[in-house]
């Protein structure tokens, strides 16, 4: 699918036909998502593409952002891609076709699950003891279920230690 643009020039009867393609076969559109939703959706979509066919090229449409300096989704997705350079290749739309609202990704290896990415941030946050409520409140943009799953993952992998402080169960980074 695409859009045909027909332009008529005032000085002549010449018509210019231009076909513009608005989507790519493997396109993920993240418009109207929150940052958290966009990251979750991207990781899920990316991993599904890797499992389907390694080396698949994806077009991630995140928009440029209304701030004039690039949007939060764009910067968060690109930071995620930078953090996983060992698993994928990516190019900005500015480098490829001059469009700052897209990022092109080559899906090579699976990315860590959402709760695993969140787990790294929770470990850093728990340098000093924190209750589950404090952790969930600090990371509320990820949703309670994702935060609780990350906490369970950290406990099972012995990266978080629990203890009771009065009537409150506290979590702290394990000393390995």
ROTIVO-560997 format. One record per residue (C-alpha): x, y, z; residue in one letter. Coordinates in pm, whole numbers, plus 50000, padded with zeros to 5 digits. Layout:
! residues N
XYZa/...
//
This chain:
! residues 176
500005000050000x/501045035449947x/499865069049832x/499865082649480x/500465119949466x/499455138049152x/500865172849103x/499845195948820x/502175224048731x/500475257248655x/502675265348353x/502135232548175x/499835203148146x/502485179548280x/501425157548563x/503955142848802x/503065109248947x/504865100149263x/504345068749461x/505275071049827x/505375040350043x/504095047250394x/504955014250555x/507494986850538x/506704950150543x/508124946350894x/507024979151046x/506204985651410x/504305017951471x/504705030951827x/502665062751789x/500155068652070x/502035045452310x/503445055152646x/507195050252678x/506685018852886x/504165004452640x/506465012652348x/509454994852504x/507364964252596x/505814963152249x/509184967652078x/510914939852274x/508014915952219x/507844923651846x/511624922451802x/511944888651977x/509074874451771x/510854885751453x/514154869851565x/512364837051636x/510634838451297x/513694847551088x/517084859451212x/518484889051024x/515044903450951x/515054941050897x/512524961051097x/511294996551063x/510385011151401x/508175041951366x/508345061751690x/507865097051567x/510155126451622x/508445139451934x/506685172251997x/509505187752202x/511585196551897x/514555177552042x/513395142051976x/510745123752172x/510975102052481x/510005070652291x/512655077052026x/515425083352280x/514395053952501x/514225029352209x/517565041152073x/519165038652418x/517815003152446x/519324995152106x/522665010452208x/522634989652527x/522314957852317x/524724964652030x/526074929552076x/522674914651980x/521564936751690x/522454963351437x/520544995851399x/520605028251204x/518715060051265x/516285072751006x/518385104350979x/521335083550854x/519215062050624x/516565083650463x/516605116450653x/513555107550865x/514185113451238x/510885096351325x/512035060951238x/514795037051335x/515875006951129x/516874975351315x/518344942251201x/517034915051433x/519904891051505x/519624878051864x/516884878052125x/516704907552363x/516264901952738x/512664900452857x/511074931952999x/511394920953362x/515084913153311x/515744948753189x/513764962853479x/515654940053719x/518924958153653x/517334991153757x/515724975454065x/519074961554182x/520624996254157x/517655011254344x/517974985354622x/521504994754729x/519795003355056x/516844982955189x/513464990755031x/509974976855085x/508044961754797x/505754992154806x/508725015954772x/510074996054477x/506664993754308x/506085030954363x/509435040754218x/508935019053908x/505145023753880x/505365033653511x/506254997253436x/503104984253604x/502784964153926x/502784930053757x/506034936753571x/507704950553885x/506594920754097x/507774896553827x/511174913853825x/511404911854206x/510604874454196x/513184869553922x/515814887554132x/514974867154441x/515134834154250x/518494843554101x/519754854054449x/520384889854340x/517984904154599x/517954893954964x/514884897655184x/514644904255554x/512054917055799x/512374951455952x/509634952456212x/506474942856027x/507854952755683x/509514928855440x/512524946255287x/514634939054979x/518294947354940x/520934940354676x/522714907854753x/526414908554825x/527734881754593x/
//
